[in-house]
Amino acid sequence: MKKILLLIACLLSMNATAQEVNDVNTPLHLMKPQYDTPYGAPTVKEIKSVTDRVLSYLETAMPDQMDGERLKTGSLRLTSYEIGVLYCAMQEVARSTGDKRYADFAGRRLNLIAQAEPTSMKRLQKDEKFDDQMRKVCLPTALDDAGAMCTGFIRYALSEKKLHARVMPIIERYIEHVYHRQYRLKDGTLARIRPHYNTVWLDDMYMGIPCLAWYGKLTGKTEYYDEAVRQIRLFRDKMWVPEVQFFRHGWVEELQTHPVFPWGRANGWALLTMCEVLDVLPADHPGRPEVLALLRQHIDGLCRLQDKTGFWHQLINDPSTYLETSATAIYAYCMAHAICEGWIDALSYGAQTVLAWNAVSTKVNARGQVEGTCVGSGMGFDPAFYAYRPVHVMAAHGYGPVVWAGGEMVRMLQKTHPKMNDSALHFYPTEQNTTEPIFSEKREGVEDEKVLW
């Protein structure tokens, strides 16, 4: 600190006497850059202040109450796939931070849904318009209804054994849809019949695959692990663009040429899918090495396209499209998680992961709302469709990823050793001594300048 103060005093003195700043009398490499987003490793307290704001906002936006026989309506629904992501995130953040409030948030709402399910089922069988939120639980008709919510319930069942019986009917119904009733191509790929017949959406990797792997963990039935890996292979064969190491958003069976529009959030769903599957796939499963290899390739491809601000663009390979929050948050979580699990190297990817989180943190406003998130999106085959999709604080897709990313950043910073070195953030294999200089040199007008780790 004494040396830094001396340096500042010296620079101020030179300015006061109108001395010319030049390479001889001033250590120019120590000038402070004007970053667009914060630079350097945040503290755990700083990270938690961001996720805590989001938690506080969601407590009011998503009331865990009944309105008569229906779920009470708030600003955000309790049973959408976006909120399924949030329930998964909340349960994991409680583990990574030790803050039980996050698990309680998810638990209260999942328990409320489970309590409402028997009565809602009877009413919905007579009137499908009785409660749209519970209709998705009792009568799922799409992967969006089933997959992410199913994974949230499975995590809850694994952590709350006493509630296992209460939530199992819901889990089994979701799995029945994904495994047996969801539309598929002839080769078994999860598919849709919109916007064209036999269309594969990259989003459906997340909507349909993690729940199968987690169901394998819940039940011990290995065929669900096998199906999860098989689906990843099927999506990879159709959607992966190996020369650039990212995924296209859509694939239509009848097309001879498949357009490549790498939508940011859809690539996030694919990356998150692989993390989720690897988390529960047995170490000796024969498909594990290829899933891990694809994850590493995808992270490598994405890192080449990160913007200098830390964000990724709406179309990740098109810098003219806007910087998007939800995709950046998903990437930040997945990269931090991959570092924590030892799947990728912190020395190579830690700084970019921190930069991504720092960018995301700037999009959480004072109320705890997440800004800059693309609203729900269909599939397009032209750049304008993606480039002009609106953003909105009520786009629920951003909340789960932001909370998840923050929690995993806390875990990553507790397991790794980031330090500033000559103004740049680096990660080291061990804790560094911050009192000993890496090198020192003397310059005219500056006494014993030292650059520290």
C-alpha positions as CSV (number, residue, x, y, z in Angstrom):
1,M,0.0,0.0,0.0
2,K,2.9,2.4,0.8
3,K,4.4,1.9,-2.6
4,I,1.0,2.5,-4.3
5,L,0.4,5.7,-2.4
6,L,3.9,6.8,-3.3
7,L,3.2,6.2,-7.0
8,I,0.0,8.1,-6.9
9,A,1.7,11.0,-5.1
10,C,4.4,11.0,-7.7
11,L,2.0,11.1,-10.6
12,L,0.0,13.9,-9.0
13,S,3.1,15.9,-8.4
14,M,4.1,15.5,-12.0
15,N,0.7,16.7,-13.1
16,A,0.9,19.7,-10.8
17,T,4.1,20.8,-12.3
18,A,2.9,20.2,-15.8
19,Q,5.6,17.6,-16.3
20,E,5.2,15.6,-19.5
21,V,4.1,12.0,-18.9
22,N,6.3,9.7,-20.9
23,D,7.8,6.2,-20.9
24,V,10.8,7.3,-18.9
25,N,9.2,8.9,-15.8
26,T,5.9,7.0,-15.6
27,P,5.0,3.2,-15.5
28,L,2.5,3.5,-18.2
29,H,1.5,-0.2,-18.0
30,L,0.0,0.6,-14.6
31,M,-2.5,3.1,-16.0
32,K,-6.0,2.0,-15.1
33,P,-8.0,0.8,-18.1
34,Q,-11.5,2.0,-18.8
35,Y,-13.4,-1.3,-18.8
36,D,-17.0,-1.5,-19.9
37,T,-17.8,-4.0,-17.2
38,P,-16.0,-4.6,-13.9
39,Y,-12.7,-6.4,-14.2
40,G,-11.0,-8.8,-11.8
41,A,-12.3,-11.4,-9.4
42,P,-15.3,-10.3,-7.3
43,T,-15.6,-11.3,-3.6
44,V,-18.1,-13.8,-2.3
45,K,-19.9,-11.0,-0.6
46,E,-20.2,-9.1,-3.9
47,I,-21.6,-12.1,-5.7
48,K,-24.1,-12.9,-2.9
49,S,-25.3,-9.3,-2.9
50,V,-26.4,-9.8,-6.5
51,T,-28.1,-13.2,-6.1
52,D,-29.7,-12.1,-2.8
53,R,-31.3,-9.2,-4.7
54,V,-32.7,-11.6,-7.2
55,L,-34.0,-13.9,-4.4
56,S,-35.7,-11.0,-2.7
57,Y,-37.4,-9.9,-5.9
58,L,-38.6,-13.4,-6.7
59,E,-40.1,-13.9,-3.3
60,T,-42.7,-11.2,-4.2
61,A,-43.0,-12.0,-7.9
62,M,-43.7,-15.7,-7.3
63,P,-46.1,-16.0,-4.2
64,D,-46.2,-19.5,-2.7
65,Q,-49.9,-19.3,-1.9
66,M,-53.2,-20.6,-3.1
67,D,-56.1,-18.5,-4.4
68,G,-58.9,-20.7,-3.4
69,E,-58.2,-24.0,-5.2
70,R,-55.9,-22.4,-7.8
71,L,-52.3,-21.3,-7.5
72,K,-52.1,-17.7,-6.8
73,T,-50.9,-15.7,-9.8
74,G,-47.9,-13.4,-9.4
75,S,-45.6,-11.7,-12.0
76,L,-43.9,-15.0,-12.9
77,R,-45.6,-18.4,-13.2
78,L,-44.7,-21.2,-10.8
79,T,-44.8,-24.1,-13.3
80,S,-43.1,-23.0,-16.6
81,Y,-39.9,-24.5,-17.9
82,E,-38.0,-21.3,-17.1
83,I,-39.0,-21.7,-13.5
84,G,-38.1,-25.3,-13.6
85,V,-34.6,-24.1,-14.3
86,L,-34.9,-21.7,-11.4
87,Y,-35.9,-24.5,-9.0
88,C,-32.9,-26.5,-10.0
89,A,-30.7,-23.4,-9.5
90,M,-32.1,-22.5,-6.1
91,Q,-31.4,-26.0,-4.7
92,E,-27.8,-26.0,-6.0
93,V,-27.1,-22.5,-4.8
94,A,-28.1,-23.5,-1.3
95,R,-25.5,-26.2,-1.4
96,S,-22.7,-24.0,-2.9
97,T,-23.3,-21.0,-0.6
98,G,-24.7,-22.7,2.5
99,D,-27.7,-20.3,2.4
100,K,-30.8,-22.3,3.2
101,R,-33.1,-19.6,2.0
102,Y,-32.5,-20.6,-1.6
103,A,-33.5,-24.2,-1.1
104,D,-36.5,-23.1,1.0
105,F,-37.6,-20.9,-1.9
106,A,-37.8,-23.8,-4.3
107,G,-39.1,-26.3,-1.6
108,R,-42.0,-24.2,-0.6
109,R,-43.2,-23.8,-4.2
110,L,-42.6,-27.4,-5.2
111,N,-44.4,-28.6,-2.1
112,L,-47.3,-26.2,-2.8
113,I,-47.6,-27.6,-6.4
114,A,-47.6,-31.2,-5.1
115,Q,-50.3,-30.4,-2.5
116,A,-52.5,-28.8,-5.1
117,E,-52.0,-31.6,-7.6
118,P,-54.7,-34.1,-6.5
119,T,-57.5,-31.6,-6.4
120,S,-56.3,-29.8,-9.6
121,M,-56.2,-33.1,-11.5
122,K,-59.9,-33.8,-10.7
123,R,-60.9,-30.3,-11.7
124,L,-58.8,-30.2,-14.9
125,Q,-60.2,-33.5,-16.1
126,K,-63.5,-31.8,-16.3
127,D,-62.3,-28.3,-17.3
128,E,-58.8,-27.9,-18.8
129,K,-59.1,-24.1,-18.3
130,F,-59.5,-24.5,-14.5
131,D,-55.9,-23.5,-13.8
132,D,-53.4,-23.1,-16.6
133,Q,-50.4,-23.3,-14.2
134,M,-51.5,-26.7,-12.8
135,R,-52.6,-27.9,-16.2
136,K,-49.0,-28.1,-17.2
137,V,-48.3,-30.3,-14.2
138,C,-51.4,-32.5,-14.4
139,L,-51.8,-32.8,-18.2
140,P,-48.4,-32.1,-19.8
141,T,-48.5,-32.0,-23.6
142,A,-45.0,-30.8,-24.5
143,L,-41.4,-31.0,-23.4
144,D,-41.7,-27.4,-22.2
145,D,-44.3,-28.5,-19.8
146,A,-42.4,-31.5,-18.5
147,G,-38.6,-31.6,-18.7
148,A,-37.2,-28.8,-16.6
149,M,-39.9,-29.0,-14.0
150,C,-39.3,-32.7,-13.7
151,T,-35.7,-32.2,-13.0
152,G,-36.6,-29.7,-10.3
153,F,-38.9,-32.1,-8.7
154,I,-36.4,-35.0,-8.9
155,R,-33.7,-32.8,-7.1
156,Y,-36.3,-32.0,-4.5
157,A,-37.2,-35.7,-4.0
158,L,-33.6,-36.6,-3.6
159,S,-33.0,-34.0,-1.0
160,E,-36.3,-34.4,0.9
161,K,-36.8,-38.1,1.3
162,K,-39.9,-37.7,3.5
163,L,-41.7,-36.0,0.6
164,H,-40.7,-38.6,-2.0
165,A,-44.1,-40.2,-2.1
166,R,-45.9,-36.9,-2.5
167,V,-44.0,-35.8,-5.6
168,M,-43.4,-39.2,-7.3
169,P,-46.8,-39.1,-9.1
170,I,-45.8,-35.8,-10.7
171,I,-42.3,-37.0,-11.6
172,E,-43.7,-40.2,-13.1
173,R,-46.2,-38.3,-15.2
174,Y,-43.5,-36.0,-16.6
175,I,-41.2,-38.9,-17.4
176,E,-44.1,-40.8,-19.1
177,H,-44.5,-37.8,-21.4
178,V,-40.8,-37.3,-22.2
179,Y,-40.0,-41.0,-22.5
180,H,-43.1,-42.4,-24.2
181,R,-45.4,-39.8,-25.6
182,Q,-43.2,-36.9,-26.9
183,Y,-43.1,-36.8,-30.7
184,R,-39.8,-38.2,-32.2
185,L,-38.2,-38.7,-35.5
186,K,-37.9,-42.3,-36.8
187,D,-34.4,-42.6,-35.3
188,G,-35.8,-41.6,-31.9
189,T,-34.6,-37.9,-31.8
190,L,-36.9,-35.7,-29.6
191,A,-38.7,-33.5,-32.2
192,R,-41.6,-31.2,-32.9
193,I,-44.0,-30.7,-35.8
194,R,-43.5,-26.9,-35.9
195,P,-42.5,-24.7,-37.6
196,H,-42.1,-27.6,-40.1
197,Y,-42.9,-31.2,-39.9
198,N,-40.0,-33.2,-38.2
199,T,-38.2,-30.2,-36.8
200,V,-35.5,-30.6,-34.1
201,W,-35.0,-27.7,-31.7
202,L,-31.7,-27.3,-29.9
203,D,-33.7,-26.1,-26.9
204,D,-35.1,-29.6,-26.5
205,M,-31.8,-31.0,-25.5
206,Y,-32.4,-29.3,-22.1
207,M,-36.2,-29.8,-22.2
208,G,-35.9,-33.5,-22.6
209,I,-32.5,-35.0,-21.7
210,P,-31.5,-33.9,-18.1
211,C,-34.7,-35.2,-16.6
212,L,-34.0,-38.7,-18.1
213,A,-30.5,-38.8,-16.6
214,W,-31.7,-37.5,-13.2
215,Y,-34.6,-40.1,-13.2
216,G,-31.9,-42.7,-13.7
217,K,-30.2,-41.4,-10.6
218,L,-33.5,-41.3,-8.7
219,T,-34.5,-44.9,-9.6
220,G,-31.2,-46.6,-10.4
221,K,-32.6,-47.7,-13.8
222,T,-29.7,-47.6,-16.2
223,E,-31.8,-47.4,-19.3
224,Y,-32.5,-43.8,-18.6
225,Y,-28.8,-43.0,-18.4
226,D,-28.5,-44.8,-21.8
227,E,-31.3,-42.8,-23.3
228,A,-29.9,-39.5,-22.2
229,V,-26.6,-40.3,-23.8
230,R,-28.3,-41.5,-27.0
231,Q,-30.3,-38.3,-27.3
232,I,-27.1,-36.2,-26.9
233,R,-25.5,-38.2,-29.8
234,L,-28.6,-37.8,-31.9
235,F,-28.7,-34.0,-31.3
236,R,-24.9,-33.8,-31.9
237,D,-25.2,-35.6,-35.2
238,K,-27.8,-33.1,-36.5
239,M,-27.1,-29.8,-34.8
240,W,-23.3,-29.6,-34.0
241,V,-21.2,-27.6,-36.4
242,P,-17.7,-29.0,-35.8
243,E,-15.7,-26.5,-37.7
244,V,-16.8,-23.7,-35.4
245,Q,-17.6,-25.8,-32.3
246,F,-21.1,-24.6,-31.6
247,F,-24.7,-25.7,-32.4
248,R,-27.2,-24.5,-34.9
249,H,-30.6,-23.7,-33.4
250,G,-32.9,-25.6,-35.7
251,W,-32.8,-28.7,-38.0
252,V,-35.6,-29.7,-40.4
253,E,-35.5,-33.3,-41.7
254,E,-36.7,-32.4,-45.3
255,L,-34.1,-29.8,-45.9
256,Q,-31.1,-30.6,-48.1
257,T,-29.1,-27.7,-46.6
258,H,-29.4,-26.9,-42.9
259,P,-29.0,-23.2,-42.1
260,V,-26.7,-22.3,-39.2
261,F,-28.1,-19.7,-36.8
262,P,-26.4,-20.2,-33.5
263,W,-28.8,-18.6,-31.1
264,G,-27.1,-17.8,-27.8
265,R,-29.6,-19.2,-25.3
266,A,-30.2,-22.4,-27.3
267,N,-26.4,-23.0,-27.2
268,G,-26.7,-22.4,-23.5
269,W,-29.4,-25.1,-23.1
270,A,-27.1,-27.5,-24.9
271,L,-24.2,-26.7,-22.7
272,L,-26.3,-27.0,-19.6
273,T,-27.6,-30.3,-20.7
274,M,-24.2,-31.8,-20.9
275,C,-23.3,-30.4,-17.4
276,E,-26.5,-31.9,-16.0
277,V,-26.0,-35.3,-17.5
278,L,-22.3,-35.5,-16.5
279,D,-23.3,-34.6,-12.9
280,V,-25.3,-37.8,-12.5
281,L,-23.9,-40.2,-15.2
282,P,-22.0,-43.0,-13.5
283,A,-18.2,-42.7,-13.8
284,D,-18.0,-46.0,-15.7
285,H,-20.8,-45.3,-18.1
286,P,-19.4,-45.9,-21.7
287,G,-21.0,-42.7,-23.0
288,R,-19.4,-40.5,-20.5
289,P,-16.1,-39.8,-22.4
290,E,-17.9,-38.6,-25.5
291,V,-20.3,-36.3,-23.6
292,L,-17.3,-34.8,-21.7
293,A,-15.4,-34.3,-25.0
294,L,-18.3,-32.5,-26.6
295,L,-18.7,-30.3,-23.5
296,R,-15.0,-29.3,-23.7
297,Q,-15.2,-28.6,-27.5
298,H,-18.3,-26.5,-27.0
299,I,-16.8,-24.4,-24.2
300,D,-13.7,-23.9,-26.4
301,G,-15.8,-22.7,-29.3
302,L,-17.9,-20.4,-27.2
303,C,-14.8,-18.8,-25.6
304,R,-13.5,-17.7,-29.0
305,L,-16.7,-15.6,-29.4
306,Q,-17.0,-13.9,-26.1
307,D,-17.3,-10.1,-26.4
308,K,-14.8,-7.8,-24.7
309,T,-17.6,-6.8,-22.3
310,G,-17.9,-10.4,-21.0
311,F,-21.2,-11.0,-22.7
312,W,-22.1,-13.1,-25.7
313,H,-24.2,-11.9,-28.5
314,Q,-27.8,-12.9,-29.3
315,L,-26.4,-14.7,-32.4
316,I,-23.0,-15.7,-30.9
317,N,-21.1,-15.4,-34.2
318,D,-22.6,-12.0,-35.1
319,P,-21.2,-9.0,-33.2
320,S,-23.9,-6.8,-34.8
321,T,-26.6,-8.5,-32.7
322,Y,-27.2,-7.4,-29.1
323,L,-25.4,-8.6,-26.0
324,E,-27.8,-11.0,-24.2
325,T,-28.0,-11.8,-20.5
326,S,-29.5,-15.3,-20.2
327,A,-27.1,-17.0,-22.5
328,T,-24.1,-15.3,-20.9
329,A,-25.4,-16.4,-17.5
330,I,-25.8,-20.0,-18.6
331,Y,-22.3,-20.0,-20.0
332,A,-20.9,-18.5,-16.8
333,Y,-22.5,-21.2,-14.7
334,C,-21.5,-24.0,-17.0
335,M,-17.9,-22.9,-17.3
336,A,-17.6,-22.3,-13.5
337,H,-19.2,-25.7,-12.9
338,A,-16.8,-27.4,-15.3
339,I,-13.9,-25.8,-13.6
340,C,-15.2,-26.9,-10.1
341,E,-15.7,-30.5,-11.4
342,G,-12.2,-30.6,-13.0
343,W,-13.6,-31.0,-16.5
344,I,-11.8,-27.9,-17.8
345,D,-8.7,-26.0,-16.5
346,A,-9.2,-22.9,-14.4
347,L,-5.8,-21.5,-15.7
348,S,-7.2,-21.6,-19.2
349,Y,-10.8,-20.6,-18.7
350,G,-11.1,-19.0,-15.2
351,A,-10.6,-15.4,-16.3
352,Q,-13.2,-15.6,-19.1
353,T,-15.6,-17.1,-16.6
354,V,-15.1,-14.3,-14.2
355,L,-15.5,-11.8,-17.0
356,A,-18.8,-13.4,-17.9
357,W,-20.1,-13.2,-14.4
358,N,-19.0,-9.6,-13.9
359,A,-21.0,-8.8,-17.1
360,V,-24.1,-10.6,-15.9
361,S,-23.9,-8.9,-12.5
362,T,-24.4,-5.5,-14.1
363,K,-27.8,-6.6,-15.5
364,V,-29.4,-7.2,-12.1
365,N,-31.1,-3.9,-11.2
366,A,-31.7,-2.4,-7.8
367,R,-35.1,-4.3,-7.5
368,G,-33.4,-7.6,-8.3
369,Q,-34.9,-7.9,-11.8
370,V,-32.7,-9.3,-14.5
371,E,-32.4,-7.0,-17.5
372,G,-31.3,-7.7,-21.1
373,T,-32.9,-11.2,-21.5
374,C,-34.4,-12.2,-24.8
375,V,-38.0,-13.1,-24.5
376,G,-39.3,-16.6,-25.5
377,S,-38.3,-17.4,-29.1
378,G,-39.4,-19.6,-31.9
379,M,-37.1,-20.7,-34.7
380,G,-36.0,-18.7,-37.7
381,F,-33.9,-19.1,-40.8
382,D,-32.8,-15.4,-41.1
383,P,-30.6,-13.1,-39.0
384,A,-33.3,-10.4,-38.5
385,F,-35.6,-12.8,-36.6
386,Y,-33.0,-13.3,-33.9
387,A,-31.4,-9.8,-34.0
388,Y,-34.7,-8.1,-33.3
389,R,-36.2,-10.4,-30.6
390,P,-37.3,-8.1,-27.8
391,V,-35.7,-8.2,-24.3
392,H,-37.7,-7.7,-21.1
393,V,-37.3,-8.0,-17.3
394,M,-40.3,-10.3,-17.2
395,A,-38.6,-12.8,-19.5
396,A,-38.2,-15.5,-16.8
397,H,-35.4,-17.3,-18.8
398,G,-32.8,-15.0,-17.1
399,Y,-33.5,-15.6,-13.4
400,G,-32.5,-19.2,-13.0
401,P,-29.3,-18.9,-14.9
402,V,-28.2,-15.7,-13.1
403,V,-28.8,-17.3,-9.6
404,W,-27.1,-20.5,-10.7
405,A,-24.1,-18.7,-12.1
406,G,-23.7,-16.6,-8.9
407,G,-23.8,-19.7,-6.7
408,E,-21.3,-21.5,-8.8
409,M,-19.0,-18.5,-8.9
410,V,-18.9,-18.6,-5.1
411,R,-18.0,-22.3,-5.3
412,M,-15.3,-21.7,-8.0
413,L,-13.7,-18.9,-6.1
414,Q,-13.5,-21.1,-3.0
415,K,-11.8,-23.9,-5.0
416,T,-9.4,-21.9,-7.2
417,H,-6.7,-19.2,-6.8
418,P,-7.3,-16.1,-8.9
419,K,-4.8,-13.2,-8.6
420,M,-4.1,-10.0,-10.5
421,N,-0.7,-10.0,-12.2
422,D,0.5,-7.0,-14.0
423,S,-3.1,-5.7,-14.3
424,A,-4.5,-9.0,-15.7
425,L,-6.5,-11.6,-13.9
426,H,-4.9,-15.0,-13.8
427,F,-5.7,-18.3,-12.1
428,Y,-2.9,-20.2,-10.3
429,P,-2.7,-23.9,-9.1
430,T,-2.0,-22.8,-5.5
431,E,-2.5,-19.7,-3.4
432,Q,0.0,-17.0,-4.2
433,N,2.0,-14.8,-1.8
434,T,0.7,-11.3,-2.2
435,T,3.6,-9.7,-0.3
436,E,6.5,-10.8,-2.5
437,P,7.1,-9.2,-5.9
438,I,7.4,-11.2,-9.1
439,F,9.9,-8.6,-10.3
440,S,10.9,-5.1,-9.6
441,E,12.5,-2.4,-11.6
442,K,13.4,1.3,-11.1
443,R,12.4,4.1,-13.3
444,E,13.3,7.7,-13.3
445,G,10.9,9.5,-10.9
446,V,9.5,6.3,-9.3
447,E,11.1,4.8,-6.3
448,D,11.4,1.0,-6.3
449,E,8.3,0.2,-8.4
450,K,7.1,-3.4,-7.6
451,V,4.5,-5.3,-9.5
452,L,2.9,-7.9,-7.2
453,W,0.8,-11.1,-7.7
